[in-house]
Amino acid sequence: MSLSGKFSKILKTENMYRFPDYILKEILSKTRGKVLDIGTGNGLKLKKILEKINKNQIEKVVALEINKTLFQVAKEVLNYDFIDVINCSFEDFHTDEKYDTIFAFEVIEHVQNPYLFLEKCRDLLNEQGCLIITTPNKRIYLFQEKFYSLVYKLFYREENKTYISKLDDVGQAHVKEFDYKEFSLILKQFFDRVNLYAIYPFRSLRSKLYEKINEITNFLPFSIRVLAVCRR
């Protein structure tokens, strides 16, 4: 597959997942100062946040991505003077800088040692800094993946099945998945204040009414992904 072809597939795939509006508002309200985005992927999530935010809130942004293909896409997507996109793993990232906001969207499930990962996140934060982190909610996530896999096998054409399998070309396997209780427990070992927010499954139902129900109920056992806002 050509590099441009991979870029197209990466962009389409990432765009399938977005933050519900109330989650995005929570992220925007907490984002400020010096920002570190761990595992920025193709950069689209970070770009959406930066497009919505008051630029006076941001001093500088560092975005890390270990995958070379994703890194090349992110460099194109995040073409701003105040953003430094680095082809580097978080483990190999060394700096004396302290950050006001750290993003880790869908990253912790890929790391070998989540305890060391969270410890380093905490140590890189300023005293009043904030970690905003998401992960799949294990049971609901696995159920939805099996459901969609069955739907694609039954109803989609052969080329779509091939397309899905090729997404693994730029992906990484999960090392450790968490349910919402496990996620909360591990975060509270490193942060004094942890607020959890549910992101409900079945993105095709993301109507305004569905998102409002999501916001009001915030029922974590039903969430496909959990977002946590953590402070020291």
KATASUL-V186800 format. One record per run of one state. SS is the DSSP state (H for helix, E for strand, C for the rest). FROM is the first residue (numbers start at 0). LEN is the number of residues. If there is no record, write none. Layout:
((SS;FROM;LEN) (SS;FROM;LEN))
This chain:
((C;0;2) (H;2;13) (C;15;5) (H;20;10) (C;30;2) (E;32;6) (C;38;5) (H;43;9) (C;52;2) (H;54;3) (E;57;7) (C;64;3) (H;67;10) (C;77;5) (E;82;4) (C;86;12) (E;98;7) (C;105;2) (H;107;3) (C;110;3) (H;113;11) (E;124;13) (H;137;18) (C;155;2) (H;157;13) (C;170;7) (E;177;1) (C;178;1) (H;179;9) (C;188;4) (E;192;8) (C;200;2) (H;202;3) (C;205;2) (H;207;10) (C;217;2) (H;219;3) (E;222;9) (C;231;1))
